[in-house]
Amino acid sequence: MPLWTEWWVWMSGALVLATLEVLIPGYIFLGFALGAAMMGLLILFGVSASGLALTLVVFAVLSLLSYLAMRKYFGLKTGQVKIWDTDVND
């Protein structure tokens, strides 16, 4: 059985990516970590793609949806402007 069809591989990847997000913040790795975690849950519950290419496409779509959801949740609200009170040279 190929390794990408194992749920624990995806969950381990999600853990590694979440750890990278803690070390290098910016909500980049967190989107991939959530995509990998969702992919692991899909495989755990019996939903699997028929090949590596389709599995990676599903992972990419899940990661993109996670990133867009985080951007909507954590991003600036509509009409909100970021105001700088201090300068780095002060």
C-alpha positions in Angstrom: 0.0 0.0 0.0 1.5 3.4 -1.0 2.5 5.7 1.8 0.3 8.6 0.8 -2.8 6.5 1.4 -2.0 6.3 5.1 -3.9 8.7 7.4 -1.1 9.0 9.9 1.4 10.2 7.3 -0.9 13.2 6.5 -1.4 13.9 10.2 2.4 13.7 10.8 2.9 16.1 7.9 0.2 18.4 9.5 2.1 18.4 12.8 5.4 19.2 11.1 3.8 22.0 9.1 2.1 23.4 12.2 5.5 23.3 14.0 7.0 25.3 11.1 4.2 27.8 11.4 5.2 28.4 15.1 8.9 28.9 14.1 8.1 31.0 11.0 4.8 32.8 11.6 2.8 34.3 8.8 -0.2 31.9 8.3 1.5 30.3 5.3 2.4 26.9 6.7 -0.8 26.9 8.8 -3.0 26.6 5.7 -1.0 23.7 4.5 -1.1 22.1 7.9 -4.9 22.4 8.0 -5.1 21.0 4.5 -2.9 18.0 5.5 -5.0 17.5 8.7 -8.2 17.5 6.7 -6.7 15.1 4.1 -5.7 12.8 7.0 -9.2 12.9 8.4 -10.7 12.1 5.0 -8.5 9.1 4.6 -9.2 8.0 8.2 -12.9 8.0 7.5 -12.5 6.0 4.2 -12.6 8.7 1.6 -9.5 8.4 -0.6 -8.4 9.5 -4.0 -7.5 6.9 -6.7 -3.9 8.1 -7.2 -1.1 10.3 -6.1 -2.0 13.1 -8.5 -5.6 13.3 -7.5 -4.6 13.1 -3.8 -2.3 16.0 -4.2 -5.0 18.0 -6.0 -7.4 17.4 -3.2 -4.7 18.4 -0.7 -4.0 21.6 -2.6 -7.7 22.5 -2.8 -8.2 21.9 1.0 -5.1 24.0 1.7 -6.3 26.8 -0.4 -9.7 26.8 1.2 -8.0 26.8 4.7 -5.8 29.7 3.7 -8.7 31.7 2.3 -10.8 31.0 5.4 -8.0 32.1 7.7 -7.4 35.3 5.6 -11.1 36.1 6.0 -11.1 35.4 9.7 -7.7 36.9 10.7 -7.4 39.6 8.1 -8.4 43.3 8.3 -12.1 43.9 8.3 -13.7 45.7 5.3 -13.1 49.4 5.5 -10.5 49.1 8.3 -7.3 50.9 7.8 -4.0 50.0 9.4 -2.7 53.1 11.3 0.9 53.4 12.3 1.5 55.3 15.5 5.3 55.0 15.6 8.1 54.9 13.1 10.8 52.3 13.2 13.4 55.2 13.3 12.0 56.9 16.4 
